[in-house]
């Protein structure tokens, strides 16, 4: 066992001495963008926050996952292991792995049966519709409203400060024009805040190829109360045809789409920014690549 792996396994053993650990694998050897991720016994996932910013959200995420579970028709992580006390080692949460693989667009493109495509679209549309209609007022914490003007203004300033020095001049001008247009349009911020996943991309949608169904939704690091269009914009990564199939089940997606193009235009730069912040240079390089 390396010192690196020991630093993550010891808190688990301290908090759960009866848990038998026979096999350990790190996700992509180093972990995810926001968390170091361990697979234990090919059955459990343990997440350790990479930064204090992510660590500060752990308690809230645990509560939200518990609150949302009964309202959703697709499985989501159900944390059964946790350590929120830094004096016992690195903080973490752990839960059983959900089956399936990410629903990448290249996988979706291999499915020609319209009935199967409709089934997958219906599952995802119903999930989003359910999530976006879970009552916020009955949650036992007062959650901040996210995705508002001040948050996007701050993100824009962070892009200018930290990423512009790495970008071509014409790329800087394009980003500037995009943000200035969005931030100066008050209509873009008139929406009803709801629970939203916050990172509803293909990598977090699990597909069971054997059963040809959606088997779960994962990675709720960014879950909170904000603009449901943030989730709808991510759906477009699965293609226009699939978006239209989903919209037939969840018609509000068509209205929410008005903000989606702007949100999608920021994804790569957000990946670069958070990669730079958390010293995950593979994420930084992947996000900044088309802007250099």
C-alpha positions, 0 to 999 in steps of 0.5 A: 500500500502506498502512502497516498492510498493509506491516507485515504484508507485509514479514515475509512478503517477508523470510522468503520472497523468492521468493513472488510476491504479486500480490493481498492482502486482509485478512479483514473488513478488520481480521482475526479475533478472535485473529489478523490474517488476510491472503489472498494471491493468493486462494490462501494464508492468513497469520495474525498473532497479535493478542496475546502470548497467541496468539503464545505458542501458535503453535509448539505449534499448528504441531506439533499440526497436523503431528501430527494430519494423518495421523490425520484423514479431513478436510483441516485447515490444513497450514502451509508458511510460518512466522516464529517469530522476532520479529527478522524482523518480525511472527510468522506462519504461512501455508498454502493455503486450503481450499475451501468456505464456513462451514456456517452453520445457515441453509445446512444448513437448505436441504438437504432430502435426507436422504442428503446430511445423513447424509453430512455428519453422518457426515463430521463425526462421524468427524472428531471421533471420530478427533480425540478418539482420537488418542494424546496420549502419542505427541505429542513435547511435554507439553501442559497439560490444559485445561478443568479446574476452575481454568481455568473458575474463572479465566474466571468471575472474569474475567467478573465483573471485566471484563464484569459492569460492562457487564451488567444485574443480572439477567444477572449473577445468571444467570451467577453461578448458572450458574457456581456450580452448575457449579464446585461439581459435581465430577462435571463434571470427571471426564473423560478428556482428549483432543485437541480442536479447541476452537472447533468451530463452524459458522464453522470447518466448511467446506462444498463446495456443489458436491460437497455434502460437508464440505471441511475444518476450519479455525482451530485457534487453540484446539487442545489437550488437554482436554474433548472435550465442548467440541467436541460442545457446538459441534455443537449450533449446527447443530441438534438433528436434525443432532446426532442424526445425528452421534451415530448415528456417534459415540455417545459424543457423547450421554454428552459432552453432559452438559457441553455446555449449560454450555459453550454458555452461555459462548460469547457472554461469551467472545467479549466478553471476548476482544474487550475484551482484544484491543481488537476491539470488534465482537467485544465488542459482539456477545458482550455484546449480550444481557446489557446 
